[in-house]
Every structure is written in C-alpha cells, then in structure tokens.
Amino acid sequence: MDLVVVDGPNLYNDVASSLLGTWSDGDLTAYLLEWFDMDRLVLATLNLEAPPKLGVVIFHSHKALGRDPYRIKQEQLDAFWGRQGTNPDASTYLVEIPGEQQETYLFKCKSCAVDNSTNTTSEKGIDTSITTYLLETADRWDSVCLFSQDVDYVPPVLALRRRGKMVFAACSRSDRATALLRACQSHFPLDLSFLLADIQLWS
C-alpha cells in the first residue's frame, strides 16, 4: 500500500459506534480522547509491519467530533487532532470551509424507548478535500486505502480506477455491500480485536 487517506470524523464515528456498549460511556470517550491512535488502527487493519510509503494522511475539521455519548467537545479537538498528527508517518490536514451541513439523527429514547430525532450539524468539505487530494497526488502512488464508508467517494474512486489505480476501502461494516465497497478494488474490515486489546492497555 503506497498511501492511506483517512476521513477522520468518519473513522472516529465508525470506531466509537463499534465500541459502544463494551465500556461505560465516559470511559469510552476518555479512551478515544487520550489514547486511541488512528495510525495504529490503520497498521493493524491493513496488517502492515511498516507504514505505507507515503504515510497516513488524516483529514479533519474544527467541528465537534462524534455524537453523545462519545462526543469530543470543540475545546478538546486541538489536543486530539494534534496528537494524531504528531505520530510517526502520520499527518493531519485541517479542512476549513465556511458553513455547515444539517443532518437528522434518529435515536431511541433510553428512558421510554420511543423513537425520536434531532438535527445535528456535520463537517462540510472533507469529502471534497480528500477527493481533490487523491486526484492531485495520483501520479505519486499506485495503491491507496481510504478509511471511510461515505458513498460520496464512489465517483472519484471509479475515476481513479479507470486511470489504473488500485483503490481499497476500510470500515467496520465491510460485510455490507455498500456502493463504496463495490466501487473499490477490495476492502478491509476494521480490526476490532486490536481496538479491544488497545482498550485493555489503556485501562
């Protein structure tokens, strides 16, 4: 693998929702904030002994990260993303585009078990920034793994594959034949056993 590109907020939510229920909510958030390293999960998931030739590039914004109960507040973000970017062979790329995207989040009330919904805001421009980065750097790599499950990446993935590039995806729900997984060369399931072992180290 020449390059790994990570949709940071997407991977954070994927990891947090996969671990939800294994620990108390406060402990899960503390683990993610204080200990969890995206680049180590990348190496475990791809079964790599050495980092990719061009490293791991993690895209993120300044928007609050995750949802309750694993939300990282805005004032904690600099420390979280700063730690991700200072790891060896990893770098972070801040996306700052004015505006925000409204999404409806469906949930079941824990007290009364009634279905409910709320409006949330999410990052704007990360998928476009990653697409631009992949197309601009395509002459420097032959294989890339995208850590995301966002179907917005399908058109650029298909365009890159038509240029002869090998494009892979990694996400926790790799058992579902999503449009992104179908568009990629192949896919990797997130190494959840690594995460569970990593939590034990942290505790």
TAQUIDA-V806331 format. One line per field, one symbol per residue. ss: DSSP state (~ for helix, > for strand, _ for the rest). phi: phi as a letter, one per 40 degrees, with the letter a starting at -180 (. if undefined). psi: psi as a letter, one per 40 degrees, with the letter a starting at -180 (. if undefined). A space follows every 10 residues. Layout:
ss=???
phi=???
psi=???
//
This chain:
ss=__>>>>>~~~ ~~~~~~~~~> __>_~~~~~~ ~~~~___~~~ ~~~~~~____ _____>>>>> ____>_____ _>_~~~~~~~ ~~~~~~___> >>>>______ >>>>>>>>__ ____>>>>>> >>___~~~~~ ~~~~~~~~~~ __>>>>>___ ~~~~~~~~~~ ~~___>>>>> >_______~~ ~~~__>>>>_ _~~~~~~~~~ ~~_
phi=.cabbbcdcc cdcccccccd gcacdccccc dcccbdbccc cdccccfbcb cddbgbbbca bccdbgbccb cbcdcccdcc cccccccdgb abbcbbbcha bcbcbcabcc cbgccaaacb bbcbhccccc dcccccbdcc abbabbcabc cccddccccc cccgccbbbb accccccccc ccccdaabcd cccccccccc ccc
psi=hdihhhgddd ddddddddeh ediidddddd dddddhhddd dddddefhdi iideahhhhi aeiihiihef hhideedddd ddddeeihei iihhhghiii hhihhhihhd defhhiiihi iiiheddddd ddddddedee idhihhgieh eeeddddddd ddeeihhiih idfeehgidd dddidaihhi gddddddddd dd.
//
